[in-house]
Amino acid sequence: MRLETIQCLFGYTYWAFERVWDCIAQLTDDQFAEDLGYSSGSIRNHVIHLISSHHRWVDRMRRTPPIPHLRFDDYSSLIETKSKWNEAKIEFLDYVNSLDQAHLYEVIPYEITGRGISAKNHRWEILLHLVNHSTDHRAQILTLLNQQFNIETQEQDLILYLSKKEGG
């Protein structure tokens, strides 16, 4: 795995989520926090889950104990949650951009006690997991926005990002 590929994938991940935020921004705070009975519950919970899981994985990759999961109820509005998202985005991209090629191949041991997992993976595999995890939750959020709130959603295909990135 090449460092440039990982960096490109995270550029794409955050570009795509900005498109999702354009859709989320059409919600009221009550709609944003409404339990929709699927996966993480509300749109807010999906976003906070992603922030929290990214933080925890960075902690694991730094070989420090993961911080506790963020509490959903600590974020009562779209504005608060978007602010936390922006802060986490900067921190995470700073982390990814601080890596060099050799870092990608370091083996990272970790435990996910709630799931009974004790394993180890190359850092690049964990980073690729985070890209995939983000894609999964973006798709869930877009589906919920469309089905529950009749919001027209935006495409988030990687090829769109690449064409804009390359100026094509």
C-alpha positions, -999 to 999 in steps of 0.1 A, spaced: 0 0 0 13 34 -9 11 64 14 -3 86 -14 -31 61 -19 -41 63 18 -39 101 18 -61 102 -14 -87 79 2 -89 101 32 -92 132 11 -120 114 -7 -136 103 26 -138 139 39 -148 153 5 -177 128 4 -188 136 39 -189 173 31 -215 164 4 -234 144 31 -233 174 54 -250 195 27 -279 170 30 -278 168 68 -279 206 71 -315 205 58 -326 188 91 -338 206 122 -319 198 154 -349 176 165 -348 156 132 -310 153 135 -313 137 169 -344 117 162 -340 79 168 -347 63 135 -345 28 148 -317 17 125 -280 10 132 -267 39 155 -302 54 157 -302 90 148 -282 108 121 -264 126 149 -255 92 165 -240 80 132 -218 110 130 -207 109 166 -200 72 162 -177 79 133 -158 106 152 -155 84 182 -143 53 163 -117 73 144 -104 88 176 -102 54 192 -84 38 162 -59 66 161 -52 60 198 -47 23 191 -23 31 162 -4 54 186 -4 25 210 -22 45 237 -53 33 255 -84 44 234 -104 72 248 -139 63 259 -166 65 233 -181 100 229 -216 103 244 -243 110 218 -263 132 242 -233 156 247 -241 169 212 -275 184 211 -274 204 178 -262 202 142 -239 231 148 -222 215 178 -218 182 160 -205 198 128 -180 217 149 -168 185 166 -166 169 132 -145 197 118 -121 195 148 -118 157 145 -113 159 107 -83 182 111 -68 160 139 -73 129 118 -59 143 86 -30 157 105 -24 122 118 -26 106 84 -4 133 69 22 128 96 28 92 85 55 80 62 56 49 40 73 28 67 46 36 92 20 19 70 36 -15 74 40 -14 112 20 -41 128 -5 -26 154 -18 -49 181 -52 -40 195 -81 -52 215 -118 -45 211 -129 -59 244 -167 -54 237 -164 -78 208 -139 -102 223 -113 -93 197 -75 -94 203 -57 -90 170 -30 -72 151 -29 -56 116 -7 -34 95 -15 3 100 -25 5 64 -51 -22 69 -66 -3 99 -67 29 79 -84 11 50 -109 -2 75 -117 34 85 -122 44 49 -146 15 44 -164 21 78 -169 58 68 -184 48 34 -207 23 51 -221 50 75 -223 77 48 -245 53 28 -266 46 59 -270 83 66 -279 91 30 -305 63 29 -321 75 62 -321 111 50 -339 101 18 -363 75 33 -372 92 66 -370 129 56 -374 129 18 -342 148 13 -326 145 -21 -291 131 -16 -259 136 -34 -236 111 -51 -204 103 -33 -186 81 -58 -148 80 -56 -146 86 -94 -163 120 -89 -138 130 -64 -109 118 -86 -123 137 -116 -125 169 -96 -91 164 -79 -75 159 -113 -94 188 -128 -111 165 -153 
